[in-house]
Amino acid sequence: MQSFQKPENALKRADELLSVGQQDAALKILHGAIGHRRFRSQGWDSVQETIMIRHVQLCVDENKLRLARDGLHQYRIISQHANIQSLGKVIAELRSRAEQKLTQAKESAAGASASPKSADAPVLPGQGLGDLDSVADSPEDLLLSTLQIEVRSAEARGIHQALRSVWDVYKMVLDLLRTTPKLERVYHETARKAFLFCKENQRPQEFKRLCDVLRSHFALILKNRHKEDYESLMRPDLHLETRMQQLVVASELELWRECYATAEDLYSLGLHDYFLKALRTGQDLFHNSREKLMRWLAIYYEKLSRVTWVAENYLFHALAWIKLLLHVKGFKKNASQEDLQAMASVAVLAVLSIPISGAEKKPGDDAVTMGEGMNYGSLEQQKKLTMLLGHSTLPSREGLKAVLFTKDLVSLADENCQQLLSLIESEFTPLKLCSLCQPLLDAVSANPLLEPYVYPLKRVIFHKLIFQLSRVYATLSIKHFTTHICTASFLPWSHAEKLFVALVQEQQASSSSFGSASANSNANLSIRLDYASSAILFETPDAAAANTLRHQLCNLAKQIDKAVHMICPGQSMEERMDRRRFLQELPARLEAETRRMAERTRATHSRRLEKQEEQQKMEEERRRKEAEQRRVEEKQERERREEATRRREERRMQQEKIKQRSETAAQMLEEIKKLGTKASSNILIKGKQLGDINIDDVLQGNVDYDDLEKAQMMQLNQERIARLRQRRQNFRRVCHFIRACREEELPLLIRWQEEQLARDTQILLDMQNRHEEEHKAAFEAALEEKQIFEVVKEDKEKWVAEKIAVRQKDFEQQAQEQRERLLHVLRQAKIQRARARKEEHLKKLKIEVERKRMEEEQKKYLEQLEKKRQEEEAKAKRLAEQAEKQRQRELEIEEKQRQLDLEASAALRSAPRAAPASPQKVEGSISPASSVPPSAGDSWRKGDRTETARRRVPAQSQGRGEQDEGFERWREGKVNSGNGNEEEKTRPRFRVAAAALSEHLSAGKEGRDEIQNGDAQKPEDDGFTTVSRNRRK
């Protein structure tokens, strides 16, 4: 097969082949291009979409849908991330092509069946054909085809092939798109088209398979619904619409079991829940959700009514019709009165058709209410049907009748239906019931919609008649019954006999199902047909017979005793006395027997308990052994599985290696074969020609990729040189040919030019002459017309002048009115502008006044701030000056103290070491005791004396007046500034000064205490006291 590096070339080649009728070759080329690695690697583009559309068309035409499946899978991988809608377009083309082929086959078959030759055996499209899913003919079919004449015509075979192609296309598309996001609409459209296909061609088996496929796909979506890509696949509107189509088609194909299963699917999808949610919230769950859900729910009820009618479940058939009627009445605003009347009539007759399975039911009889309609399924099935119809409790005949009256549905029904309801449910007329109902039934049977309910109604009327007759008569002749009560026109005697038997069987079943108490409470009916006397016997059991089941042992004992006396009438007196004695001793014996039975019971119970304990121990031991054996077996099985898994993994790895080597070898061999095209088979690769290379050479390593590349480059060079040579030859050939053509063409062109000039000149002269003639004729016609209109010229001018005068007057009047109106508008506009300017001026004045007021307030506020700031700065300046003066005083005191210390130290050095015992105090000098030189341990005194003196001075300044008190108040936060911002700005500086002064004060106090508590005696009038005294002065 030819390979193309570009998809465009493959498409062009396929079109060329199609133009000459080679469809098979074109399909192979397109399929090869789709499977090429370049087709997958280059990404999506429009050329690929065109190739796929052409490919699926050819696959359908050639009946090669397997190739179409492979191509669609390849194209899905390419387009699912780039343009998934392109895949939907290709699938739509595939469907339409297959459906078009089926339509053509049907038209050809219809044309053939209309011909005289095929009139005896007309072709019925889609009917009587084989299974569409059969892969091939069975051996039996092949054998029969060789032994008998072909029955089907060529048209029938063509239709069968077309049907099979369409069916395969639908299955292929559904399988491809079952888990493809963003194409869920195409998936559901395909499913609905498949439903229509099954309906139009009457394919029930294929429809069943299609329903199973859709259920399996939905189960797969539910299994993976937690994934993000699967959220779009759970759209309720698409699933509900598809299932509704499935329900409709199933009912039209009369596949009632499938119709019931589809109704269950719709309920599980939440049809009722979505409808109730749309009504409560009032918002669209999806596009036009309210209208769609109302329509779908009506169809749902209607199809369920048909299913229950076919199943002869009249109870739920009536419930479905009541639900449908209430739904249409409540939500379809444009429903006509005729439709409501027809539906109400059907609902009333459906309720009346529910069989009466016993005697007249009491409204509060729960057991009988649950028993109604139970002949059609178990209790679970009844509950499921109730759930599907959206009913809260199990329905009953009396309950449905109550709904008819409470919802006012009876008044909507036909008059005949209302009369039937009153006769059957309210009247007690056993002798005239059939005769009164017969005309009403005849009127009902005339309506095609109500005609199916006639026989069920007759059966219910007959049961009602029998119940009423059993209350009045004990015996009734058959002749009187058939001639006066239930005539043959109402119900033949043969049908009446069957209904008698069915009624008795229902009574027996009801008695066995609900027990004797229930049967007695409803007055069980016992009917017997006596053909010997030709009578109907209504037997009503008495109280003793009614309790036969409860007292049958007592009755049996009495009858046996009577039989014994009848058999042995001569019983002796002794035996009677013995019996009497036995009966007298019986109570004492009963007590002893009771005790003995109790002891025996206890012994039996103890033995049973012991046996149970022993069995329990044995069971526990057995379970323990089984568990141990199971653990051993599980361990052995686990080891065996692990060993088997290891061996399988080794074999798989080995097979993968072999497979990889084989694939690589096959790929290399394919490349080699590609090189062997055209005239390059004489290329040598390692001493071997290209045509002689096989897969063994590649597997053995005799040929590798380097050899392939060299051979390919050699071949490309040879081809390029050959193309260049061919182009040069073509160029020279074309040049010579064109030069010769031009030399021969030149005299011909000159002659053609002259002839063309002559022809154009003649044409121009002819046109000019014709124009002059036409112009002259038009001028003469205009002159004639002018002479004709000259007669009325004066009258015309006079009339025009009158009209112009009238219109001029009107115009002047309208112009004056317009001017006045415009002047009024201008005045109003000027007034409005003046008012606007005035308002604008007042607004500006107000804004200006407000602005000036705000500026003045702001100016005052800023002046106050400035004043407060200046006061704060002056206050801070005063405090700074005081601090500076304090610092100067401290420096002076420190300097004086230092001088005093130096003088004292000099005096100490000059004084003798031995000091007198009682030193004298001299003013202005230092005590001799303090002049003792420091020892080695008192070395601190020399360095700390200056610091001690420094601390003395601040301590003496604590008694200052207003400055110290103001400073303390400021330090404690009692001084408040008028401006908060300025206070925040100046507060750090005051805090620093306060901290320094506090430190000096505390240091001075400590120094003073140290000097006062020291060992040395301080002179009375030293320098410190003199300075302090001077400060106080």
Residue pairs with C-beta under 8 A, 6 or more apart in sequence:
1 28
1 29
1 32
2 13
2 29
2 32
3 32
3 36
3 674
4 10
4 13
4 29
4 32
4 33
4 36
5 38
6 38
7 33
7 38
7 39
7 42
7 47
7 48
7 51
8 47
10 29
10 30
10 32
10 33
10 51
11 30
11 33
11 47
11 50
11 51
11 54
13 26
13 29
14 26
14 27
14 29
14 30
14 51
14 54
15 26
17 23
17 25
17 26
17 29
18 26
23 58
23 61
23 62
24 62
26 58
27 55
27 58
27 59
27 62
27 64
27 67
30 51
30 54
30 55
30 58
31 55
31 67
31 70
31 71
33 39
33 51
34 51
34 52
34 55
34 70
34 71
34 74
34 75
35 70
35 74
39 48
39 74
39 78
40 74
40 77
40 78
43 78
43 82
44 78
44 79
44 82
44 83
44 86
48 75
48 78
48 79
48 86
49 86
49 89
49 90
52 71
52 72
52 75
52 86
52 90
53 89
53 90
53 93
55 67
55 68
55 71
56 68
56 71
56 72
56 90
56 93
56 94
56 97
57 93
57 97
58 64
59 65
59 67
59 68
59 71
59 94
60 68
60 94
60 97
60 98
60 101
60 165
60 169
61 97
61 101
63 161
63 165
65 165
65 168
65 169
65 172
68 94
68 169
68 172
69 172
69 176
72 87
72 90
72 91
72 94
72 172
72 176
73 176
75 87
75 90
76 87
76 176
76 180
79 86
79 87
80 87
80 180
84 180
84 181
84 182
84 183
85 182
85 183
87 180
87 183
88 183
88 186
91 173
91 176
91 177
91 183
91 186
91 190
92 186
94 169
94 173
95 169
95 170
95 173
95 190
95 193
98 162
98 165
98 166
98 169
99 166
99 193
101 162
101 165
101 166
102 159
102 162
102 163
102 165
102 166
104 162
105 125
105 155
105 158
105 159
105 161
105 162
106 125
106 159
106 162
108 155
108 158
109 123
109 125
109 155
109 156
109 158
109 159
110 123
110 125
112 118
112 123
112 153
112 155
113 119
113 122
113 123
113 155
118 153
118 155
121 153
123 153
123 155
123 156
123 159
125 159
125 201
126 159
126 163
126 200
126 201
126 202
126 203
127 201
127 202
129 156
129 159
129 160
129 163
130 160
131 205
132 163
132 164
132 167
132 168
132 203
132 206
133 167
133 206
133 209
137 145
152 160
163 201
163 203
166 197
167 194
167 197
167 203
167 206
170 190
170 193
170 194
170 197
170 210
171 213
173 186
173 187
173 190
174 187
174 190
174 191
174 194
174 213
174 214
174 217
177 183
177 184
177 186
177 187
177 190
178 187
178 217
178 220
178 221
179 220
179 221
179 224
179 230
179 233
180 187
181 229
181 230
181 232
181 233
182 232
184 232
184 233
184 235
184 238
185 238
188 238
188 239
188 241
188 242
191 210
191 214
191 242
191 245
191 246
192 241
192 242
192 245
194 210
195 207
195 210
195 245
195 246
195 249
196 249
197 203
198 204
198 206
198 207
198 210
198 249
198 253
199 207
199 249
199 252
199 253
202 253
204 253
204 255
207 249
207 250
207 253
207 255
207 258
208 255
208 258
211 246
211 250
211 258
211 261
211 262
214 242
214 246
215 265
218 239
218 265
221 230
221 233
221 234
224 230
225 231
225 234
235 286
236 269
236 270
236 274
236 285
236 286
237 285
237 286
237 287
237 289
237 292
239 269
240 266
240 269
240 271
240 274
240 292
240 293
240 296
241 292
241 296
243 262
243 265
243 266
243 269
244 266
244 296
244 299
244 300
246 262
246 265
247 259
247 262
247 263
247 266
247 299
247 300
247 303
248 299
248 303
250 256
250 258
250 259
250 262
250 303
251 259
251 303
251 306
251 307
256 306
256 307
256 310
256 311
259 303
259 306
259 307
260 307
263 300
263 303
263 304
263 307
263 388
264 384
264 388
266 300
267 387
267 388
271 293
271 296
271 297
271 300
272 297
272 390
274 285
274 289
274 293
275 293
275 294
275 297
277 285
278 284
278 285
278 289
278 290
278 293
279 290
284 290
286 292
294 327
294 331
294 332
297 327
298 324
298 327
298 328
298 332
301 320
301 321
301 323
301 324
301 327
301 389
302 320
302 324
304 316
304 320
304 388
304 389
305 317
305 320
305 321
305 324
305 350
308 314
308 316
308 317
308 320
308 385
309 317
309 452
311 376
312 376
313 373
313 376
313 377
313 385
314 350
314 353
314 354
314 355
314 373
314 456
315 354
315 372
315 373
315 376
315 395
315 396
315 397
315 400
316 373
316 376
316 382
316 385
316 386
316 389
316 395
317 350
317 353
318 347
318 350
318 351
318 353
318 354
318 395
318 400
319 386
319 389
319 391
319 395
319 400
320 389
321 343
321 346
321 347
321 350
322 347
322 350
322 351
322 400
322 403
322 404
322 407
322 409
323 389
323 390
323 391
324 343
324 347
325 340
325 343
325 344
325 347
325 409
326 407
326 409
328 335
328 339
328 340
328 343
329 335
329 340
329 412
340 412
341 412
341 413
341 414
342 449
343 412
344 409
344 410
344 412
344 413
344 414
344 417
345 413
345 414
345 417
345 447
345 449
345 450
346 449
346 450
346 453
347 404
347 409
347 413
348 404
348 409
348 410
348 413
348 417
348 418
348 420
348 421
349 417
349 420
349 444
349 450
349 453
349 457
350 453
351 397
351 400
351 401
351 404
352 420
352 421
352 424
352 425
352 453
352 457
352 460
353 453
353 456
353 457
353 460
354 372
354 373
354 397
354 400
354 460
355 373
355 456
355 459
355 460
355 463
355 506
356 397
356 460
356 463
356 464
356 467
357 368
357 371
357 372
357 373
357 375
357 506
357 510
358 368
358 371
358 506
358 507
358 510
358 522
359 467
359 522
359 523
359 524
359 525
360 467
360 522
361 368
361 369
361 372
361 397
361 398
361 522
362 368
362 522
363 398
365 521
365 522
367 514
367 518
368 510
368 514
368 518
368 522
369 394
369 396
369 398
369 399
370 379
370 394
370 396
371 510
371 513
371 514
372 396
372 397
373 382
373 395
374 382
374 513
375 506
375 509
377 385
382 394
383 394
386 392
386 393
386 394
386 395
393 399
401 425
403 409
404 410
404 421
410 418
410 421
411 418
413 421
416 440
416 443
416 444
417 444
417 450
419 440
420 437
420 440
420 441
420 444
420 457
423 429
423 433
423 436
423 437
423 440
424 437
424 457
424 460
424 461
424 464
427 433
427 436
428 468
429 436
429 468
430 465
430 468
430 469
430 471
430 472
430 485
431 484
431 485
433 461
433 464
433 465
433 468
434 461
434 462
434 465
434 485
434 486
434 487
434 490
434 491
435 487
435 490
437 457
437 461
437 490
438 489
438 490
441 454
441 457
441 458
444 450
444 451
444 453
444 454
444 457
445 451
445 454
458 490
458 491
459 499
462 486
462 491
462 496
462 499
463 499
463 503
465 485
465 486
466 500
466 503
466 525
466 527
467 525
469 476
469 485
469 538
470 525
470 527
470 538
470 540
473 538
474 537
474 538
474 539
474 540
475 535
475 536
475 537
475 538
476 485
476 535
476 536
476 538
477 534
477 535
477 536
478 493
478 529
478 534
478 535
478 536
479 534
481 536
482 488
482 493
482 496
486 496
491 499
497 529
500 527
500 529
503 525
503 527
504 527
507 519
507 524
507 525
507 526
510 518
510 519
511 518
511 519
511 524
516 546
516 549
516 550
520 546
523 540
524 541
525 538
526 538
526 539
526 540
526 541
527 536
527 537
527 538
527 539
528 536
528 537
528 539
529 535
529 536
529 537
530 536
530 537
544 551
548 555
565 571
661 699
662 699
664 698
665 695
665 698
665 699
666 695
668 698
668 703
668 704
668 705
668 708
669 693
669 694
669 695
669 698
671 708
672 685
672 690
672 693
672 698
672 703
672 708
675 683
675 690
675 708
675 711
675 712
675 715
676 690
676 691
678 719
680 690
680 715
680 718
681 689
681 690
681 691
682 689
682 690
683 689
683 690
683 711
683 714
683 715
684 690
685 693
685 703
685 707
685 708
685 711
686 702
686 703
686 707
688 697
688 702
688 703
690 711
693 703
697 703
864 978
865 979
865 981
865 982
868 977
868 978
868 979
868 982
869 979
869 982
871 977
871 978
872 977
872 978
872 979
872 982
872 983
872 986
873 982
873 986
875 977
876 986
876 989
876 990
879 967
879 970
879 990
879 993
880 993
882 963
882 967
883 993
883 996
883 997
886 957
886 997
889 953
889 957
889 1031
890 950
890 953
890 954
890 1000
893 953
893 1027
894 949
894 950
894 953
896 1023
896 1027
897 946
897 949
897 950
897 952
897 953
897 1023
897 1024
898 946
898 949
900 949
900 1022
900 1023
901 945
901 946
901 949
903 926
904 926
904 930
904 931
907 925
907 926
907 931
908 926
908 930
908 931
908 932
908 933
909 933
911 928
911 931
913 933
915 928
915 929
915 931
915 932
916 928
919 927
919 928
919 929
921 927
921 1019
921 1020
922 1019
923 1019
923 1020
923 1021
924 1021
924 1022
925 1019
926 1019
926 1022
927 1016
927 1017
927 1018
927 1019
929 1016
929 1017
930 1016
930 1017
934 941
934 942
947 1007
948 1007
948 1010
948 1011
949 1007
949 1024
950 1003
950 1007
951 1003
951 1004
951 1005
951 1006
951 1007
951 1008
951 1010
952 1004
952 1007
952 1008
952 1011
952 1024
953 1004
953 1024
953 1027
954 1000
954 1001
954 1003
954 1004
955 1001
955 1003
955 1004
955 1005
955 1007
955 1008
956 1004
956 1008
956 1024
956 1027
956 1028
956 1031
957 964
957 1001
957 1004
957 1031
958 964
958 1001
958 1004
958 1005
959 1032
966 975
967 994
967 997
969 975
970 990
970 994
971 994
971 998
976 983
977 983
977 986
1011 1018
1012 1018
